[in-house]
Amino acid sequence: MGGGIMTVTIDGTTGLLSSTDANFYEEVRDNDTIWIGAEKYLVNNVMNTTGTDTAYVVQTPGASSVTAQTTVSMSVYKSSGFESDSSAIFGTITVAKGSKSVGGNSSTFFTRQVQPGDFITVTDDASNPVRLKVASIQDDDSLTLTEKAKSAVTNKTWNRQW
């Protein structure tokens, strides 16, 4: 995690996050998760524009706009090829016992946060830790496992491991 106090502006309509802080551009990359106040954003596109050293388009899952803000405390959770904990992962997942299909809620970003071969770690409905291997990703809220789930998982936050 990186970040700190920086002067940023968020356009509530477009989701464009911009800053003139020189370190900001070096800190944030595509697919990183940014916490600003109590709101979590996924970096969608990183740009360096004329007149503003840094500009980032961020998404709030399930919403068509974001809250406009200035001068905020920002925390960055780096997108990692190895693992991401639930503070950097969006949404919750559900999988039925005996199924290979995993469903995410409207806030999941499977296409941006998971790859085939990754493992999803989660606590099942009986409070046992479970590790599920991803075979394929259909869209942001649907993926397929390599093996059938041995237990049910209902609307749980999750982590990703490689």
Salt bridges, closest charged atoms under 4 A:
ASP32 OD2 - LYS78 NZ 3.79
ASP118 OD2 - ARG160 NH1 3.47
